[in-house]
């Protein structure tokens, strides 16, 4: 029977020995968009209000990780981590 990987794993962190030396590592879905001025914006549906923006994709990648870490510090792990299903574009009258 194949092993099922959990959405998190314990990972030793020597810099956080005060909290037991382990951090929970989870994956989070991130929605990325680019606005009309060329800025990239990212939001994390698991944390309402958790978003950031940057001028380049590389800078956005760094900021996404920082933003998620801050949300985890402030709010803790979300009670639910919704399953990503997809994105749809709906066209309607403006």
Order of alpha helices (4+ residues) and beta strands (2+ residues): beta-beta-beta-beta-beta-alpha
